[in-house]
Amino acid sequence: MKKIGIIGGGAAGLACAVFLARKSRFSVTVFERSPRVGRKLSATGNGQGNVTNTDMGAAHYFSDDIGKTGRILARFGDRDTVRFLESMGGVFLPDARGRVYPAGRQASAITDLFRTEAARLGVRLHTESMVKSVAYRSGMFEICEEKFDAAVLCTGGMAAPNFGSDGSGYELARAFGHTLTQCRPALVQLKCNTDGVRGLKGIRMDGNVRLLRGGREVKAFRGDVLFTDTGVSGDAVFRISSFAEKGDRLEIDLLPDVSEERLLSAFGKRKEEPYLCILPNGLGRAIEKRAGGDVPRMAGLVKRFPLTVEGTAGFSAAQVTKGGIPLRETDEYLMSDRREGLYFAGEILDVDGECGGYNLQWAFSSAYTVSEGLCR
């Protein structure tokens, strides 16, 4: 029986452990630095557990090798993920936008499924075990004074360091000669010129967000837009943050289902507080003030509310990391091309997806791919 050491007890690490332990050919040990496994998994989807998306494909991902990303996703897709999770006792359902959640809308319950299944299968979970180095001697990997036939790095990236992802896993990979692409926060709120958002904190709209660079549209997404004290957040902003750069312009259509002509007509019927029943009062007052009471300009601001991107809220506020260990430094089963028996799964790799369950799907797809590679 082969001994497998998995470093990282997040979604990818737990999934890989279960996949391997179910094959009855492996003795599996998971090393997790935190007091408990699955902390970030328990917070995914705003605590509701968005595990995948029915609109699945490589077009929703960013990577140094998008072709390999697509092949791995095809090997284990959204339907496979639902079957896998339901095999542990859950029930998972899609919403109107294709985002798949547990029926109880509680992300922590997904972690409980993994914990229970891992215990049933005899997976050893070593919590509060910080792996500072991995050595390779005489054909074996040495992790925390134990020897293993293979090692799987599932340490995540640099996003959400409060859950234990501080980038230390990259150093474990570098010790074996791996490189690292540029890393930056993704699925994160954007910092903007504060004049544009002053006094709007807490206002949420269903809007259409366009990202412009040099006057040309880079990307556009519709969804929640939440004003913060330093910029904007929300689903649509998270999705567009993967493309945004400092100096870009955001144009937010705050009422995408209402034409500018209809707004002009409505605004023109009231001389005082023309925004009543049309916009939240705080937002309406801000737009009226900015427009100097000019009705056409008010309507234009509602349809094209402008903000300048000044940066992001950083890794501490990000959901995922853009960048990581290049896919091109692994084979089709995500084994290192520097050291046989060393594998990677999850966010540590240079693959990140859009908001909507795509990053957890990558965790599960890559974990499955590693398990298949170890069975060769």
FINU-173792 format. One record per residue (C-alpha): residue number from 0; residue in one letter; z, x, y. Coordinates in nm, 3 decimals, decimal comma, padded with zeros to 5 digits. Layout:
    i  aa        z        x        y
  NUM   A        Z        X        Y
...
***
This chain:
    i  aa        z        x        y
    0   M   00,000   00,000   00,000
    1   K  -00,108   00,145   00,337
    2   K   00,145   00,170   00,616
    3   I   00,020   00,058   00,958
    4   G   00,206   00,125   01,282
    5   I   00,124  -00,108   01,571
    6   I   00,240  -00,005   01,918
    7   G   00,285  -00,309   02,141
    8   G   00,422  -00,650   02,050
    9   G   00,204  -00,862   02,277
   10   A  -00,072  -01,104   02,178
   11   A  -00,303  -00,837   02,034
   12   G  -00,026  -00,653   01,849
   13   L   00,124  -00,967   01,697
   14   A  -00,214  -01,105   01,595
   15   C  -00,315  -00,774   01,438
   16   A   00,014  -00,762   01,248
   17   V  -00,035  -01,111   01,105
   18   F  -00,400  -01,050   01,015
   19   L  -00,306  -00,734   00,825
   20   A   00,009  -00,865   00,660
   21   R  -00,180  -01,167   00,525
   22   K  -00,410  -00,935   00,330
   23   S  -00,115  -00,809   00,118
   24   R  -00,259  -00,457   00,126
   25   F  -00,055  -00,331   00,415
   26   S   00,302  -00,265   00,518
   27   V   00,308  -00,341   00,891
   28   T   00,553  -00,224   01,158
   29   V   00,533  -00,330   01,524
   30   F   00,699  -00,120   01,793
   31   E   00,781  -00,308   02,114
   32   R   00,955  -00,149   02,412
   33   S   01,104  -00,476   02,541
   34   P   01,404  -00,659   02,395
   35   R   01,168  -00,918   02,242
   36   V   00,803  -00,945   02,149
   37   G   00,549  -01,170   02,319
   38   R   00,703  -01,178   02,667
   39   K   00,368  -01,184   02,849
   40   L   00,221  -01,421   02,591
   41   S   00,507  -01,662   02,662
   42   A   00,405  -01,676   03,028
   43   T   00,030  -01,712   02,985
   44   G  -00,155  -02,002   03,145
   45   N   00,125  -02,061   03,397
   46   G   00,361  -02,100   03,103
   47   Q   00,137  -02,358   02,932
   48   G  -00,042  -02,121   02,693
   49   N  -00,417  -02,116   02,764
   50   V  -00,525  -01,933   02,447
   51   T  -00,905  -01,954   02,459
   52   N  -01,200  -02,149   02,602
   53   T  -01,467  -02,358   02,431
   54   D  -01,730  -02,203   02,660
   55   M  -01,709  -01,863   02,496
   56   G  -01,940  -01,564   02,529
   57   A  -01,982  -01,216   02,670
   58   A  -02,111  -01,359   03,000
   59   H  -01,747  -01,432   03,091
   60   Y  -01,640  -01,069   03,047
   61   F  -01,658  -00,732   03,221
   62   S  -01,682  -00,412   03,018
   63   D  -01,835  -00,066   02,993
   64   D  -02,019  -00,194   02,682
   65   I  -02,089  -00,565   02,717
   66   G  -02,308  -00,562   02,404
   67   K  -02,020  -00,449   02,183
   68   T  -01,792  -00,695   02,358
   69   G  -02,028  -00,977   02,263
   70   R  -02,049  -00,865   01,901
   71   I  -01,670  -00,856   01,869
   72   L  -01,638  -01,202   02,025
   73   A  -01,903  -01,334   01,786
   74   R  -01,709  -01,191   01,492
   75   F  -01,401  -01,397   01,584
   76   G  -01,462  -01,670   01,842
   77   D  -01,279  -01,960   02,003
   78   R  -01,297  -02,183   01,694
   79   D  -01,164  -01,902   01,478
   80   T  -00,875  -01,859   01,720
   81   V  -00,783  -02,227   01,701
   82   R  -00,801  -02,222   01,319
   83   F  -00,590  -01,905   01,310
   84   L  -00,319  -02,043   01,539
   85   E  -00,314  -02,379   01,364
   86   S  -00,276  -02,203   01,028
   87   M   00,069  -02,100   01,153
   88   G   00,162  -02,461   01,227
   89   G   00,042  -02,534   01,580
   90   V  -00,188  -02,800   01,725
   91   F  -00,428  -02,689   01,999
   92   L  -00,648  -02,903   02,222
   93   P  -00,908  -02,837   02,494
   94   D  -00,886  -02,987   02,841
   95   A  -01,180  -03,122   03,043
   96   R  -01,276  -02,767   03,149
   97   G  -01,273  -02,626   02,796
   98   R  -00,941  -02,444   02,831
   99   V  -00,751  -02,465   02,503
  100   Y  -00,373  -02,519   02,507
  101   P  -00,102  -02,599   02,254
  102   A  -00,051  -02,975   02,239
  103   G   00,299  -02,930   02,380
  104   R   00,172  -02,716   02,671
  105   Q   00,441  -02,452   02,613
  106   A   00,327  -02,090   02,586
  107   S   00,659  -01,970   02,446
  108   A   00,597  -02,189   02,141
  109   I   00,293  -01,972   02,057
  110   T   00,514  -01,665   02,055
  111   D   00,754  -01,850   01,826
  112   L   00,466  -01,921   01,586
  113   F   00,391  -01,549   01,568
  114   R   00,756  -01,451   01,526
  115   T   00,803  -01,699   01,242
  116   E   00,482  -01,599   01,065
  117   A   00,557  -01,228   01,103
  118   A   00,901  -01,278   00,951
  119   R   00,755  -01,481   00,663
  120   L   00,505  -01,204   00,589
  121   G   00,762  -00,926   00,605
  122   V   00,632  -00,759   00,923
  123   R   00,892  -00,524   01,067
  124   L   00,945  -00,586   01,439
  125   H   01,117  -00,296   01,613
  126   T   01,213  -00,412   01,962
  127   E   01,354  -00,188   02,235
  128   S   01,148   00,091   02,078
  129   M   00,973   00,293   02,347
  130   V   00,698   00,503   02,188
  131   K   00,666   00,816   02,401
  132   S   00,425   01,004   02,174
  133   V   00,214   00,968   01,863
  134   A   00,157   01,278   01,653
  135   Y  -00,099   01,335   01,378
  136   R  -00,002   01,575   01,104
  137   S  -00,132   01,621   00,751
  138   G  -00,338   01,302   00,765
  139   M  -00,052   01,081   00,886
  140   F   00,049   00,936   01,222
  141   E   00,409   00,994   01,326
  142   I   00,563   00,718   01,538
  143   C   00,935   00,716   01,616
  144   E   01,002   00,951   01,323
  145   E   00,816   00,727   01,077
  146   K   00,485   00,812   00,909
  147   F   00,185   00,579   00,894
  148   D  -00,165   00,585   00,747
  149   A  -00,311   00,433   01,063
  150   A  -00,198   00,353   01,417
  151   V  -00,309   00,067   01,645
  152   L  -00,256   00,091   02,021
  153   C  -00,196  -00,257   02,164
  154   T   00,008  -00,151   02,466
  155   G  -00,178  -00,352   02,729
  156   G  -00,280  -00,217   03,066
  157   M  -00,103  -00,196   03,402
  158   A  -00,089  -00,563   03,502
  159   A   00,245  -00,748   03,513
  160   P   00,470  -00,440   03,468
  161   N   00,772  -00,673   03,460
  162   F   00,658  -00,759   03,107
  163   G   00,646  -00,391   03,006
  164   S   00,283  -00,305   03,084
  165   D   00,303   00,008   03,295
  166   G   00,000   00,202   03,171
  167   S   00,200   00,434   02,945
  168   G  -00,024   00,342   02,652
  169   Y  -00,313   00,518   02,824
  170   E  -00,126   00,848   02,791
  171   L  -00,092   00,795   02,415
  172   A  -00,471   00,760   02,397
  173   R  -00,534   01,056   02,626
  174   A  -00,329   01,276   02,394
  175   F  -00,607   01,224   02,138
  176   G  -00,879   01,316   02,390
  177   H  -00,968   00,970   02,520
  178   T  -01,071   00,910   02,880
  179   L  -00,989   00,625   03,115
  180   T  -01,215   00,424   03,342
  181   Q  -01,093   00,329   03,689
  182   C  -00,820   00,066   03,664
  183   R  -00,749  -00,203   03,921
  184   P  -00,581  -00,544   03,930
  185   A  -00,778  -00,851   03,821
  186   L  -00,703  -01,224   03,813
  187   V  -00,484  -01,168   04,113
  188   Q  -00,423  -01,327   04,452
  189   L  -00,621  -01,181   04,740
  190   K  -00,473  -01,051   05,062
  191   C  -00,668  -01,164   05,366
  192   N  -00,654  -01,144   05,743
  193   T  -00,322  -01,311   05,814
  194   D  -00,452  -01,487   06,128
  195   G  -00,660  -01,703   05,897
  196   V  -00,368  -01,817   05,681
  197   R  -00,075  -01,819   05,923
  198   G   00,132  -02,136   05,876
  199   L  -00,065  -02,253   05,571
  200   K   00,164  -02,118   05,297
  201   G   00,206  -02,363   05,010
  202   I  -00,099  -02,580   05,088
  203   R  -00,313  -02,634   04,778
  204   M  -00,669  -02,769   04,771
  205   D  -00,944  -02,823   04,517
  206   G  -01,207  -02,603   04,681
  207   N  -01,524  -02,409   04,627
  208   V  -01,482  -02,039   04,704
  209   R  -01,784  -01,822   04,790
  210   L  -01,761  -01,444   04,801
  211   L  -02,003  -01,285   05,050
  212   R  -02,091  -00,920   05,097
  213   G  -02,327  -00,824   05,373
  214   G  -02,408  -01,192   05,422
  215   R  -02,518  -01,236   05,059
  216   E  -02,334  -01,442   04,800
  217   V  -02,179  -01,232   04,523
  218   K  -02,012  -01,513   04,330
  219   A  -01,881  -01,867   04,376
  220   F  -01,619  -02,064   04,184
  221   R  -01,465  -02,407   04,220
  222   G  -01,099  -02,470   04,144
  223   D  -00,750  -02,459   04,287
  224   V  -00,703  -02,270   04,614
  225   L  -00,344  -02,201   04,716
  226   F  -00,266  -02,056   05,057
  227   T   00,005  -01,788   05,062
  228   D   00,174  -01,603   05,346
  229   T  -00,064  -01,308   05,298
  230   G  -00,386  -01,469   05,174
  231   V  -00,501  -01,702   04,898
  232   S  -00,423  -01,759   04,532
  233   G  -00,509  -02,023   04,272
  234   D  -00,753  -02,057   03,984
  235   A  -01,073  -02,020   04,189
  236   V  -00,937  -01,714   04,371
  237   F  -00,822  -01,549   04,048
  238   R  -01,170  -01,592   03,903
  239   I  -01,339  -01,445   04,208
  240   S  -01,088  -01,159   04,247
  241   S  -01,266  -00,963   03,972
  242   F  -01,566  -00,928   04,205
  243   A  -01,392  -00,891   04,543
  244   E  -01,376  -00,570   04,747
  245   K  -01,206  -00,487   05,072
  246   G  -01,413  -00,609   05,366
  247   D  -01,579  -00,893   05,174
  248   R  -01,584  -01,240   05,329
  249   L  -01,455  -01,555   05,166
  250   E  -01,595  -01,893   05,265
  251   I  -01,392  -02,182   05,126
  252   D  -01,528  -02,534   05,112
  253   L  -01,203  -02,728   05,136
  254   L  -01,365  -03,064   05,057
  255   P  -01,659  -02,988   04,823
  256   D  -01,715  -03,357   04,743
  257   V  -01,749  -03,458   05,110
  258   S  -02,058  -03,374   05,314
  259   E  -02,037  -03,220   05,659
  260   E  -02,209  -03,527   05,805
  261   R  -01,946  -03,756   05,657
  262   L  -01,672  -03,538   05,802
  263   L  -01,835  -03,547   06,145
  264   S  -01,840  -03,924   06,132
  265   A  -01,477  -03,949   06,022
  266   F  -01,348  -03,695   06,273
  267   G  -01,537  -03,867   06,554
  268   K  -01,352  -04,195   06,503
  269   R  -01,015  -04,061   06,620
  270   K  -00,936  -03,868   06,937
  271   E  -00,586  -03,772   06,826
  272   E  -00,513  -03,614   06,488
  273   P  -00,865  -03,681   06,355
  274   Y  -00,777  -03,508   06,028
  275   L  -00,534  -03,782   05,915
  276   C  -00,605  -03,903   05,559
  277   I  -00,866  -03,629   05,529
  278   L  -00,668  -03,303   05,513
  279   P  -00,303  -03,210   05,463
  280   N  -00,143  -03,231   05,807
  281   G  -00,060  -02,861   05,831
  282   L  -00,412  -02,758   05,738
  283   G  -00,564  -03,021   05,966
  284   R  -00,362  -02,906   06,265
  285   A  -00,457  -02,544   06,201
  286   I  -00,828  -02,628   06,183
  287   E  -00,813  -02,848   06,493
  288   K  -00,642  -02,568   06,686
  289   R  -00,888  -02,307   06,566
  290   A  -01,182  -02,530   06,660
  291   G  -01,037  -02,605   07,004
  292   G  -01,069  -02,975   06,930
  293   D  -01,448  -02,949   06,894
  294   V  -01,545  -03,200   06,623
  295   P  -01,862  -03,026   06,491
  296   R  -01,673  -02,697   06,469
  297   M  -01,387  -02,866   06,287
  298   A  -01,627  -03,005   06,027
  299   G  -01,786  -02,662   05,990
  300   L  -01,449  -02,496   05,932
  301   V  -01,360  -02,747   05,662
  302   K  -01,683  -02,670   05,478
  303   R  -01,682  -02,294   05,546
  304   F  -01,324  -02,180   05,606
  305   P  -01,360  -01,803   05,662
  306   L  -01,128  -01,525   05,547
  307   T  -01,173  -01,149   05,525
  308   V  -01,054  -00,974   05,208
  309   E  -00,811  -00,693   05,282
  310   G  -00,705  -00,616   04,925
  311   T  -00,509  -00,766   04,638
  312   A  -00,143  -00,834   04,568
  313   G  -00,148  -00,541   04,323
  314   F  -00,071  -00,492   03,957
  315   S   00,270  -00,656   03,990
  316   A   00,100  -00,989   04,064
  317   A  -00,209  -00,945   03,844
  318   Q  -00,266  -01,117   03,512
  319   V  -00,490  -00,847   03,365
  320   T  -00,618  -00,495   03,422
  321   K  -00,982  -00,422   03,500
  322   G  -01,069  -00,093   03,330
  323   G  -00,909   00,102   03,044
  324   I  -01,013   00,305   02,740
  325   P  -01,394   00,285   02,723
  326   L  -01,539   00,082   02,439
  327   R  -01,802   00,352   02,400
  328   E  -01,525   00,581   02,267
  329   T  -01,473   00,350   01,968
  330   D  -01,684   00,235   01,675
  331   E  -01,779  -00,125   01,594
  332   Y  -01,431  -00,182   01,450
  333   L  -01,256  -00,033   01,754
  334   M  -01,156   00,285   01,574
  335   S  -01,134   00,596   01,789
  336   D  -01,427   00,836   01,777
  337   R  -01,175   01,114   01,844
  338   R  -00,930   01,052   01,560
  339   E  -00,997   00,865   01,237
  340   G  -00,734   00,601   01,172
  341   L  -00,650   00,542   01,539
  342   Y  -00,748   00,194   01,661
  343   F  -00,729  -00,006   01,985
  344   A  -00,692  -00,378   02,053
  345   G  -00,638  -00,595   02,359
  346   E  -00,606  -00,510   02,725
  347   I  -00,578  -00,133   02,674
  348   L  -00,956  -00,132   02,634
  349   D  -01,204  -00,156   02,921
  350   V  -01,262  -00,528   02,871
  351   D  -01,137  -00,808   03,095
  352   G  -01,239  -01,170   03,117
  353   E  -01,249  -01,448   03,370
  354   C  -00,957  -01,683   03,418
  355   G  -00,942  -01,961   03,160
  356   G  -00,823  -01,822   02,825
  357   Y  -01,080  -01,545   02,799
  358   N  -00,835  -01,255   02,799
  359   L  -00,623  -01,396   02,518
  360   Q  -00,942  -01,459   02,322
  361   W  -01,025  -01,090   02,364
  362   A  -00,678  -01,001   02,236
  363   F  -00,732  -01,210   01,921
  364   S  -01,096  -01,105   01,867
  365   S  -01,020  -00,735   01,903
  366   A  -00,712  -00,762   01,679
  367   Y  -00,918  -00,932   01,409
  368   T  -01,187  -00,665   01,440
  369   V  -00,928  -00,391   01,389
  370   S  -00,789  -00,567   01,082
  371   E  -01,139  -00,584   00,934
  372   G  -01,192  -00,217   01,011
  373   L  -00,874  -00,118   00,832
  374   C  -00,991  -00,309   00,524
  375   R  -01,311  -00,107   00,489
***
